[in-house]
């Protein structure tokens, strides 16, 4: 009798563990989908934030002017110099230019988009975020706005380095 109960227990355990394993696998798949959706939402929010910033720029209220090509307003230039992002870009300029040159972009738009993506990546690094948190907090800007200003500043450097003229692009 003891043997029978042990076998029944083993069968029940196997069934329960199988169901538990299946439940864990399904949960893991759902978490991965949620994680991907969350990443997509973060990208969408950054895009919306940029668009709002362009509207502010067109109204003369934001750091980046919304007309084309994008450029820093007086507010943006002030943030560039005061926040320390200019110093960071100047320090990383050669490294960033070398990385950009490997892409062999032939259009200024592609260079600009690369700059935004690169500076988004940089803004995610905690050690770099720390450099700008105090300024952002004291002045009412986000750290990501400061990095976006850095992206525009670097884009201008890169375009000049690669032989593009911003004056020709404004026409």
C-alpha positions, 0 to 999 in steps of 0.5 A: 500500500505504501508503494502505491501511495508513493507512486500516486504521489510521484505521478501527481508531483510530475503532473503538477511540476509539468503544469508549473513549468508550463506556467513559468514558460508562458509567464516568461514569454509574456514578460519578454513581450511586455519588456519589448513593449516598454522599450517601444513606449520609451522610444515613443515618449522620447519622440513626443518629447522631441516634438514638443521641444521643437514646438517650444523652439518655434515659439522661442521658449525651448532650447532647440529651434524647430525650423530646419535644420534644427539649431540651438536657440539662445536658451540652448546655447546657454544650457550648452555652456552652463551644463557641462555638455559642451565640455563632455562633447569636446572631450569625446569629439574625436572618439565620436567622429571616428565612430561616425565616420565608419558609418559612411553616411552621405546625407546630413539627415542620417548624421543628425539621426545617428547623433540623436541615437548616440546621445540617447545611448550616452544619456542612459549611462548612469555615470554620465547622467550624474554629471548633469543631474544637479544642473538639470534639477536646478534649472528645470530641464531633463538630463535627456534635454541636455544630451539632445542639446549635446547631440545638436552641438556635435552634429554641427561639428560632425557636419563641418568635419565631413564637409557639409555646410549648415548654411547651404542646408537652410536654403 
